Amino acid sequence: MSHRSVPKRALPLALLLAALACSGEQVPDPDPAVARGLRTYQNVCIACHNADPSQDGTLGPGIAGASRELLEAKVLRGEYPPGYEPRRPGSATMPPFPYLEERIPDLVAYLASLPQQSGEQ
């Protein structure tokens, strides 16, 4: 097979894959829920939260590792779960986003896949 039969745009990908194979590092299988959660986070959440969910944003705290219970309460109802201590006292400004109900499992998967800021969510 000659090198001319490989499309030019495939060459960078082939080189990247070869470099990863030689490095001995494992390339994790992409989790579709994590990918969908990332897209939802980027499209909705970064308006107030940091682009890096482990860091505090302009209005919202870092939310890497946030529990499903917290996300359902804040995202769907704009409230905190019973007994939850907000990381930013007085931060009741987040409006509910009920249209994201079907995306909660994806957000949970994405946020669980990230390193957390020091302190428990």
C-alpha positions in Angstrom: 0.0 0.0 0.0 1.5 3.3 -1.0 1.4 6.4 1.3 -0.6 8.1 -1.4 -3.7 6.0 -0.7 -4.1 7.5 2.8 -6.1 10.7 2.8 -4.0 13.7 4.0 -6.5 14.4 6.8 -6.0 10.9 8.2 -2.3 11.2 8.6 -2.3 13.5 11.7 -4.8 11.1 13.4 -2.7 8.1 12.5 0.4 9.8 13.9 -1.4 10.7 17.2 -2.7 7.1 17.6 0.8 5.8 16.9 2.3 8.2 19.5 -0.2 7.1 22.1 0.4 3.4 21.4 4.1 4.0 21.8 3.7 5.9 25.0 2.1 3.0 26.7 -0.8 5.1 28.0 -4.3 3.8 27.8 -6.9 5.8 25.8 -10.1 5.5 27.8 -13.3 4.5 26.0 -15.4 7.6 25.7 -18.6 7.4 27.8 -21.5 8.8 25.8 -23.2 10.0 29.0 -20.0 11.9 30.0 -19.8 13.5 26.5 -23.4 14.5 26.6 -23.0 16.0 30.1 -19.9 17.9 29.0 -21.9 19.4 26.1 -24.8 20.3 28.4 -22.4 21.9 30.9 -20.7 23.9 28.2 -24.0 25.1 26.7 -25.8 26.0 29.9 -23.8 25.9 33.1 -20.7 28.0 32.2 -22.8 31.1 32.0 -22.4 31.2 35.8 -20.0 28.3 36.7 -16.4 28.1 35.7 -15.5 26.4 32.4 -13.5 24.1 34.7 -16.2 22.6 37.0 -13.6 22.0 39.8 -13.1 25.8 40.1 -15.5 28.5 41.3 -17.2 30.6 38.6 -18.3 34.2 38.6 -21.6 33.4 40.3 -21.7 29.7 40.9 -19.3 27.5 42.9 -17.2 24.7 41.5 -19.5 21.7 41.1 -17.2 18.8 40.1 -18.5 15.7 41.8 -21.9 17.2 42.7 -24.5 14.6 43.7 -27.5 13.7 41.7 -29.7 14.9 44.6 -28.0 18.3 44.5 -28.3 18.7 40.8 -31.9 17.6 40.7 -32.8 20.1 43.5 -30.9 23.1 42.0 -31.3 22.5 38.3 -34.9 21.4 38.3 -36.4 23.3 41.3 -33.9 26.1 42.0 -33.5 24.9 45.6 -31.1 23.0 47.8 -31.8 19.5 49.0 -33.0 19.3 52.7 -30.0 19.7 55.1 -27.6 20.8 52.4 -25.1 23.5 53.4 -24.5 25.8 50.3 -20.8 26.3 49.5 -21.6 30.0 48.9 -24.1 31.0 51.6 -26.9 33.2 50.3 -26.4 31.8 46.8 -30.1 31.3 45.9 -29.8 33.1 42.6 -29.8 30.1 40.3 -33.1 29.8 38.5 -34.6 26.4 37.8 -34.0 24.8 34.4 -36.7 22.1 34.2 -36.1 21.5 30.5 -32.8 19.8 31.6 -34.5 17.0 33.5 -33.5 14.4 30.9 -29.9 15.6 31.0 -29.4 15.2 34.8 -27.9 11.7 34.5 -25.5 13.0 31.9 -24.5 16.0 34.0 -23.9 13.6 37.0 -21.7 11.4 34.9 -19.7 14.3 33.5 -19.2 15.9 36.9 -18.3 12.6 38.6 -15.6 12.0 36.0 -13.7 15.1 37.1 -11.3 15.8 39.9 -13.0 17.7 42.7 -12.1 20.9 44.4 -10.9 20.4 48.0 -13.9 20.0 50.2 -17.0 17.8 49.8 -19.9 18.6 47.5 
